Amino acid sequence: MSTTLRGVPDELIRNEELAQDLKALPGNYNFEVLKTLARIGQLKARRVALQMPEGLLIYACTIADILVKYGGVGNGRPHGAVECVIMGDVTYGACCIDDLSARALGCDLVVHYGHSCLLPVQHCEVPILYVFVSIAFDYKHLVASMQLQFKSDSRLALVATIQFVSVLHQIRAELTSLFPSIQVPQARPLSPGELLGCTAPNIQDCDALVYVADGRFHLEASMIANPGIPAFRYDPYSKSFTHEKYSLEEMKSSRLAAIEQSKQASKFGVILGTLGRQGSVAILRRVASLMESKQKPYVVVLISELSPPRLSLFEESVDAWVQIACPRLSIDWGSHFTKPLLTTYECMVALGHVAWRDRYPMDYYARSGGEWSNYYKAPDKETSPEISLTW
């Protein structure tokens, strides 16, 4: 079997019917269908799960039809050798990857679209293929907008969601000739320039931040982590260039109030998010260890999606909550709950384990993140307690 494009069989690359069918997908969206078909062939996968955020689900059936039609091409299998399962549950980010459900469905491969590789594939129950879905756009208008907004000696940082990160690297050389001091910051293990809603790099020596995306959820993480840097957002769809604001002091005041209220709690509820892989058992063990050391009664509750009505069912049993799911649930929506809803960082502040930081940490998936984050490595001498599921 001859191959020419990173392991993709010639039979796929030169297949004119496949090339015609691919035209049913938007040309500026890179769904990496050839690579996906090659991976299906390598694994001899028979059942493939497709998982994607709601904004891409409109293309799910088209992609599934193509994978079913061409899944046997180039690997010696007959037509119909592959079937696709579309996972329609909400998918907020790569933390929601649902390899556990895919395993239960007997899938041989999960193709996760629109997010980066937060969960290492070797830790998943079935093979995973991440497809970033890079989106191309005419960036000349962005460059022109930056020329109008900033002086040539401005020190600029470029960031984006994963879909537009590739464009940042395309335009960096061109922008360097206009703005000699320009950087694409990185919070490892994320890609250079990539932001998550819970993770952003700490940026130094910068006069302004330029963010490329059609929403501002991820940008807010950088605005929280870098409060002194003016933030601008370029929307590739509307071609708007806007100066964005964030009420940081109001947010910190709200979070400090929740922390202070939690210090009086007699009983804690510790929520492990079960939406895909949102909840980290390693973080749960750290929180449980801290609760044990502070002699705080707690109960572990498994919840896929948090809501005020859901937690209100525990109104008489729990005085304060700690959620191990998404920090933004507490930061953005904490005031909507009747009891304090803490992040793991805020929990450690409330229990006197770490000090409050005036520069609120947005390092939940950063390799250098604090003890409250996913990639924190505890000293070998520490032991994890058995996690109590009852009072």
C-alpha positions in Angstrom: 0.0 0.0 0.0 1.6 3.3 -1.1 1.2 6.4 0.9 2.2 10.0 0.3 0.4 12.3 2.8 1.3 11.5 6.3 0.1 7.9 6.2 -2.9 8.6 4.0 -3.3 5.9 1.3 -3.1 7.0 -2.3 -6.5 5.4 -2.9 -8.0 8.1 -0.7 -5.8 11.0 -1.9 -6.6 10.3 -5.5 -10.2 9.3 -5.1 -12.1 11.8 -7.3 -15.5 10.8 -5.9 -14.4 11.4 -2.4 -13.0 14.8 -3.4 -16.4 15.7 -4.8 -18.2 14.5 -1.7 -15.9 16.6 0.5 -17.2 19.7 -1.3 -20.4 19.3 0.8 -18.3 20.6 3.8 -17.3 24.3 4.0 -13.9 24.7 2.2 -12.4 26.9 4.9 -13.1 24.4 7.7 -10.4 21.7 8.0 -12.2 18.6 9.2 -9.2 16.4 8.3 -11.4 13.8 6.8 -8.5 12.0 4.9 -6.5 11.7 8.1 -9.6 10.4 9.9 -10.2 7.8 7.2 -6.5 6.7 7.4 -6.8 6.3 11.1 -9.9 4.3 10.8 -8.0 2.0 8.3 -5.0 1.7 10.6 -7.2 0.6 13.5 -9.5 -1.5 11.3 -12.2 0.3 13.3 -15.8 -0.8 12.7 -17.7 1.6 14.9 -16.6 5.2 15.1 -18.0 7.8 17.5 -18.1 11.5 16.4 -18.1 14.1 19.2 -18.3 17.8 18.5 -19.5 21.1 20.0 -23.0 22.3 19.1 -21.7 24.8 16.6 -20.3 21.9 14.4 -23.1 19.4 14.8 -24.7 20.8 11.7 -21.9 19.0 9.8 -22.0 15.7 11.8 -24.3 13.7 9.5 -22.3 14.7 6.4 -19.0 13.7 8.0 -20.6 10.4 9.2 -21.9 9.6 5.7 -18.5 10.2 4.2 -16.7 8.1 6.8 -19.2 5.2 6.3 -18.9 5.4 2.5 -15.1 5.5 2.4 -14.1 3.8 5.6 -12.9 0.6 3.8 -11.0 2.4 1.0 -7.3 1.8 1.1 -7.4 -0.9 3.8 -8.9 -3.8 2.0 -12.3 -3.8 3.6 -15.7 -3.8 1.8 -18.1 -0.9 1.6 -20.2 -0.7 4.8 -17.4 -2.0 7.0 -17.6 1.1 9.2 -20.6 2.6 11.1 -20.7 6.0 12.8 -22.3 7.0 16.1 -22.9 10.7 16.6 -22.6 11.8 20.3 -25.2 14.5 20.7 -24.7 15.5 24.3 -23.4 18.9 25.1 -19.6 19.3 24.5 -18.1 22.5 26.1 -14.5 21.6 25.5 -11.9 18.8 25.3 -12.5 18.2 29.0 -15.9 16.8 27.9 -14.4 14.0 25.8 -16.6 11.0 26.4 -14.4 8.0 25.8 -16.3 6.1 28.6 -19.6 6.3 26.8 -17.9 5.3 23.5 -16.4 2.3 25.2 -19.9 1.3 26.5 -21.2 1.6 22.9 -18.5 -0.7 21.6 -16.7 2.0 19.6 -13.2 1.4 18.3 -12.4 5.1 17.8 -13.6 8.5 19.0 -13.1 11.5 16.7 -13.3 14.7 18.9 -13.8 17.9 16.9 -13.1 21.5 17.7 -10.9 21.3 20.8 -7.3 20.6 21.6 -5.7 17.5 23.3 -6.3 18.2 27.0 -6.6 14.6 27.9 -3.6 12.5 26.8 -4.8 9.8 24.4 -2.9 7.2 26.3 -5.2 7.8 29.3 -8.4 7.2 27.3 -10.4 4.0 27.2 -10.6 3.9 23.4 -8.3 5.4 20.8 -8.9 9.2 20.3 -8.3 11.4 17.3 -8.4 15.1 18.0 -9.4 17.3 15.0 -8.9 21.0 15.8 -11.1 22.1 12.8 -8.8 25.0 11.8 -10.8 27.7 10.2 -9.2 29.9 7.5 -10.2 33.4 6.8 -8.8 36.5 4.9 -6.7 38.0 7.6 -5.8 41.2 5.6 -8.6 43.0 7.3 -7.3 42.0 10.7 -3.8 43.3 9.8 -5.3 46.6 8.6 -7.4 46.9 11.8 -4.3 46.5 13.9 -2.4 49.1 11.9 -5.2 51.6 12.6 -5.4 50.8 16.3 -1.8 50.5 17.4 1.4 52.4 17.0 4.3 50.7 15.4 6.2 50.5 18.6 3.4 48.8 20.5 4.2 45.5 22.2 1.5 43.1 21.2 0.4 39.6 22.0 -1.7 37.4 19.7 -4.0 34.7 21.1 -7.0 32.8 19.8 -9.2 29.7 20.2 -7.7 26.5 18.7 -9.7 27.0 15.5 -7.8 30.2 14.6 -4.4 29.5 16.1 -2.9 28.4 12.8 -3.8 31.8 11.3 -1.8 33.5 14.1 1.3 31.8 13.0 0.6 32.6 9.3 0.3 36.4 10.0 3.0 36.7 12.6 5.8 37.2 10.1 3.8 39.9 8.3 2.9 41.6 11.5 6.5 41.6 12.7 7.4 43.9 9.9 4.8 46.3 11.2 5.1 45.7 14.9 8.7 44.6 15.8 7.7 43.6 19.3 5.0 40.9 18.9 4.6 37.6 20.7 2.4 34.5 20.7 2.3 33.5 24.4 1.9 29.9 25.5 0.5 28.1 28.6 2.0 24.6 28.1 0.8 22.0 27.2 -1.6 24.2 25.1 -0.5 25.3 21.6 1.3 28.7 21.3 -1.4 31.3 21.3 -4.2 29.0 22.4 -6.6 30.1 25.1 -9.1 28.0 27.1 -11.9 29.4 29.2 -10.0 28.1 32.3 -6.4 28.5 31.2 -4.4 31.4 29.9 -0.7 32.3 29.8 0.7 35.0 32.1 1.9 37.6 29.6 4.8 39.9 30.2 6.1 43.0 28.4 2.9 43.7 26.5 0.9 46.8 25.8 -2.1 45.1 24.2 -3.6 41.7 23.6 -5.3 40.8 20.3 -7.7 37.8 20.5 -9.1 36.2 17.3 -12.4 34.4 17.7 -16.2 34.9 17.4 -16.9 34.9 21.1 -15.2 36.2 24.2 -15.5 33.3 26.7 -11.9 32.2 26.3 -10.7 35.8 26.1 -12.1 36.4 29.6 -9.6 33.9 31.0 -6.7 36.0 29.7 -8.3 39.2 30.9 -8.6 37.7 34.4 -5.0 36.4 34.3 -3.6 39.6 32.8 -5.6 42.4 34.3 -3.3 45.2 33.4 -3.2 44.5 29.6 -5.9 46.1 27.4 -7.7 43.3 25.4 -9.0 43.6 21.8 -11.1 41.0 20.0 -11.2 40.4 16.2 -14.3 38.5 15.0 -13.4 36.8 11.7 -17.1 36.4 10.7 -18.3 40.0 11.4 -14.9 41.5 10.8 -15.4 43.6 13.9 -12.4 44.8 16.0 -13.5 45.7 19.5 -11.9 46.8 22.8 -13.2 44.4 25.4 -13.7 45.0 29.2 -14.1 42.8 32.2 -15.4 43.7 35.7 -12.5 42.0 37.4 -12.9 43.8 40.8 -16.5 42.8 40.9 -15.6 39.2 40.2 -12.9 39.1 42.8 -15.2 40.7 45.4 -17.9 38.1 44.7 -15.4 35.2 44.9 -13.9 36.5 48.2 -17.4 36.8 49.7 -18.1 33.1 48.8 -14.8 32.1 50.3 -15.5 33.9 53.6 -19.0 32.4 53.8 -17.5 28.9 53.2 -15.2 29.3 56.2 -18.3 29.0 58.4 -19.5 25.8 56.7 -20.0 22.7 58.9 -20.6 20.4 56.0 -19.1 20.5 52.5 -20.3 18.9 49.3 -17.6 18.0 46.8 -18.9 17.8 43.3 -17.0 15.6 40.7 -18.2 16.6 37.3 -19.1 13.6 35.1 -19.6 15.4 31.8 -17.0 13.5 29.8 -13.7 13.8 31.6 -14.4 17.2 33.3 -13.9 15.9 36.8 -10.4 15.0 37.8 -10.1 12.1 40.3 -6.6 13.3 41.2 -7.9 16.7 42.2 -10.7 15.0 44.1 -8.1 13.1 46.1 -6.3 16.3 46.9 -9.4 18.1 48.0 -10.5 15.0 50.1 -7.0 14.9 51.7 -7.4 18.6 52.7 -10.9 18.1 54.1 -9.6 15.2 56.2 -6.6 17.2 57.5 -8.9 20.1 58.4 -11.5 17.7 59.9 -14.2 19.0 57.7 -17.1 16.6 57.0 -17.8 16.3 53.3 -19.7 14.2 50.8 -18.8 13.5 47.2 -21.6 14.1 44.7 -21.3 13.1 41.0 -23.1 15.5 38.6 -22.9 15.9 34.9 -24.2 19.4 34.6 -24.5 21.8 37.6 -27.5 24.0 38.1 -29.1 25.9 41.0 -32.2 23.7 41.0 -30.1 20.5 41.2 -28.0 21.7 44.1 -31.0 23.1 45.9 -32.1 19.5 46.5 -29.2 19.3 49.0 -30.2 22.6 50.7 -30.6 21.1 54.2 -27.5 18.9 54.0 -24.7 21.0 52.5 -23.4 24.4 53.7 -20.9 25.0 50.9 -19.9 23.4 47.7 -16.6 22.7 46.0 -16.9 21.8 42.3 -14.3 19.8 40.4 -15.7 20.4 36.9 -15.1 23.8 35.3 -13.8 26.8 37.3 -15.9 29.2 35.2 -19.1 27.7 36.6 -18.1 29.3 39.9 -16.6 32.5 38.5 -19.4 33.2 36.1 -22.4 31.7 37.8 -21.6 31.3 41.5 -23.8 34.1 42.5 -26.9 32.3 41.1 -26.5 29.5 43.7 -27.9 29.8 47.2 -24.8 28.2 48.8 -21.2 29.1 48.0 -19.9 27.3 45.0 -16.1 27.2 45.2 -13.5 26.3 42.7 -10.7 24.0 43.9 -8.4 27.0 44.2 -11.0 28.9 46.3 -11.5 25.8 48.4 -7.9 25.7 49.3 -8.0 29.4 50.2 -11.1 29.0 52.4 -9.4 26.1 54.3 -6.2 28.1 54.8 -4.1 25.8 52.6 -3.0 28.5 50.2 -3.1 32.3 50.3 -5.5 34.4 48.2 -3.8 35.7 45.1 -4.6 39.2 43.9 -3.8 38.0 40.4 -6.5 35.3 40.2 -4.9 32.1 38.7 -6.3 30.8 35.4 -4.0 27.8 35.2 -6.5 24.9 35.4 -4.8 23.0 32.5 -1.4 24.6 32.6 1.6 22.4 33.1 2.8 24.8 35.7 -0.6 25.1 37.5 -1.1 25.2 41.2 -2.2 22.4 43.5 -5.8 23.0 42.5 -5.1 22.3 38.8 -5.0 19.2 36.6 -1.3 18.7 35.9 0.0 19.4 39.4 2.4 16.8 40.6 2.3 16.1 44.3 5.5 15.2 46.2 6.1 11.5 46.3 5.9 11.4 50.0 2.3 12.4 50.0 -0.4 9.7 50.3 -4.0 10.0 49.1 -6.7 9.0 51.5 -9.7 6.9 50.7 -12.4 9.2 49.5 -15.4 9.2 51.7 -18.8 9.0 50.0 -20.8 9.5 53.2 -20.7 11.9 56.1 
